[in-house]
Amino acid sequence: MMIILSDIRYRIVIVQFFCETFSGKAIEIWLARFFELSTRIGEVLGGDGVWGEVWQCQIRLRRSRENPEKVCHLPSTIQIGEARVLVYYDRMPKLCRRCQSRDHVVAQCTAVVCGKCKGGHLTPEKILCNLCSGRAILTR
């Protein structure tokens, strides 16, 4: 795949899980829901050669449906099953974790948004796998 360096949608994403049970394949499945993966995900070793549940790959951000000139971003902290996950990439905007607005952070958010399905309620009405969004398996 040829990468156009001037395309602002390409980023190197760093994903840190606070759980040792997730595999690289599971992380690729989850990332593919939001981005186009340009490279396979790989482990990132620290300066001492020890792996600390940090993964890295190159992604291509998807264009916004509402405004094709803009790209869609992820919040910096997400939950997959029991694992808390930190996501970082260059030029990543600060977003409210609840409603994804750029105008405020979650401490000032007054929106009523379900953390699971993004519906207009606070508790999940339907349970979907938060790894792949399917109903066949549940990753909690």
C-alpha positions as CSV (number, residue, x, y, z in Angstrom):
1,M,0.0,0.0,0.0
2,M,1.4,3.4,-1.0
3,I,1.2,6.1,1.7
4,I,0.8,9.7,0.6
5,L,2.8,11.7,3.1
6,S,0.8,14.9,2.5
7,D,-2.5,13.1,3.5
8,I,-3.3,14.4,7.0
9,R,-5.3,11.3,7.8
10,Y,-2.3,9.1,8.4
11,R,-1.1,8.7,12.0
12,I,0.9,6.4,14.2
13,V,-1.4,5.4,17.0
14,I,-0.2,4.3,20.4
15,V,-2.6,2.0,22.4
16,Q,-2.0,1.1,26.0
17,F,-4.1,-1.5,27.7
18,F,-4.1,-1.9,31.5
19,C,-4.8,-5.6,31.1
20,E,-2.5,-8.3,29.9
21,T,-5.2,-10.6,28.3
22,F,-5.7,-8.7,25.1
23,S,-3.9,-9.9,22.0
24,G,-2.7,-7.9,19.1
25,K,-5.4,-9.4,16.9
26,A,-8.1,-8.3,19.3
27,I,-6.7,-4.8,19.3
28,E,-6.7,-4.8,15.4
29,I,-10.4,-5.8,15.4
30,W,-11.2,-3.0,17.7
31,L,-9.2,-0.4,15.8
32,A,-10.6,-1.5,12.5
33,R,-14.1,-0.3,13.7
34,F,-12.8,3.3,13.7
35,F,-9.8,3.5,11.4
36,E,-8.3,1.9,8.4
37,L,-5.1,0.0,9.5
38,S,-2.1,0.7,7.2
39,T,0.2,-1.6,9.1
40,R,-0.2,-4.6,11.5
41,I,-0.1,-3.8,15.1
42,G,3.1,-4.5,17.0
43,E,4.3,-4.4,20.6
44,V,6.3,-1.4,21.8
45,L,9.2,-2.2,24.1
46,G,10.4,0.3,26.7
47,G,13.9,1.6,26.9
48,D,14.8,-1.4,29.1
49,G,13.5,-3.9,26.6
50,V,10.4,-4.7,28.7
51,W,6.9,-4.7,27.1
52,G,4.3,-2.7,29.1
53,E,1.1,-3.6,27.3
54,V,1.7,-0.9,24.7
55,W,0.9,-1.4,21.1
56,Q,1.5,0.7,18.0
57,C,0.4,0.7,14.3
58,Q,-0.1,3.1,11.5
59,I,-3.8,4.1,10.8
60,R,-5.7,6.2,8.4
61,L,-8.4,8.4,10.0
62,R,-11.8,8.2,8.3
63,R,-13.4,11.3,6.9
64,S,-16.5,12.7,8.7
65,R,-19.8,11.9,7.1
66,E,-21.2,15.3,8.0
67,N,-18.1,17.2,6.7
68,P,-15.8,15.3,4.3
69,E,-13.1,18.0,4.9
70,K,-12.8,16.8,8.5
71,V,-11.7,13.5,10.0
72,C,-13.2,11.4,12.8
73,H,-11.2,11.1,16.1
74,L,-11.4,8.8,19.1
75,P,-11.4,9.9,22.7
76,S,-8.1,9.5,24.6
77,T,-9.6,7.1,27.2
78,I,-11.9,4.2,26.4
79,Q,-13.2,1.0,28.0
80,I,-13.1,-2.4,26.2
81,G,-14.5,-5.0,28.5
82,E,-12.8,-4.7,31.9
83,A,-9.8,-3.0,30.3
84,R,-9.2,0.7,30.5
85,V,-7.4,1.8,27.3
86,L,-5.4,4.9,26.5
87,V,-5.2,6.0,22.9
88,Y,-2.8,8.6,21.5
89,Y,-1.7,9.8,18.1
90,D,-0.1,13.1,16.9
91,R,-2.5,16.1,16.6
92,M,-5.2,14.2,18.5
93,P,-7.8,16.8,19.7
94,K,-9.1,16.8,23.2
95,L,-12.7,15.5,23.3
96,C,-15.3,15.0,26.0
97,R,-15.3,11.3,26.8
98,R,-19.1,11.3,27.1
99,C,-20.5,13.2,24.1
100,Q,-17.3,13.6,21.9
101,S,-17.6,17.4,21.9
102,R,-14.5,19.6,21.5
103,D,-16.0,22.4,23.5
104,H,-15.6,20.9,27.0
105,V,-14.3,17.9,29.0
106,V,-16.5,15.3,30.7
107,A,-16.4,17.1,34.1
108,Q,-18.5,20.0,32.5
109,C,-20.6,17.7,30.3
110,T,-24.4,17.9,30.8
111,A,-25.3,15.5,27.9
112,V,-27.3,12.4,28.6
113,V,-25.4,9.7,26.6
114,C,-25.1,6.0,27.1
115,G,-21.5,4.9,27.4
116,K,-22.2,1.6,25.5
117,C,-24.4,2.5,22.6
118,K,-24.3,6.4,22.6
119,G,-28.1,6.5,22.8
120,G,-30.1,9.2,24.7
121,H,-30.0,7.4,28.1
122,L,-27.4,6.8,30.8
123,T,-27.6,3.0,31.3
124,P,-27.2,0.4,28.5
125,E,-30.6,-0.8,27.1
126,K,-28.9,-3.3,24.8
127,I,-25.7,-5.2,25.4
128,L,-23.2,-5.4,22.5
129,C,-19.7,-6.7,22.4
130,N,-17.5,-3.6,22.9
131,L,-14.7,-5.2,21.0
132,C,-16.4,-5.8,17.7
133,S,-20.0,-4.3,18.2
134,G,-21.6,-7.7,17.5
135,R,-24.0,-9.7,19.5
136,A,-22.5,-13.1,18.9
137,I,-19.9,-12.7,21.7
138,L,-19.6,-10.4,24.6
139,T,-16.3,-8.9,25.7
140,R,-17.1,-7.3,29.0
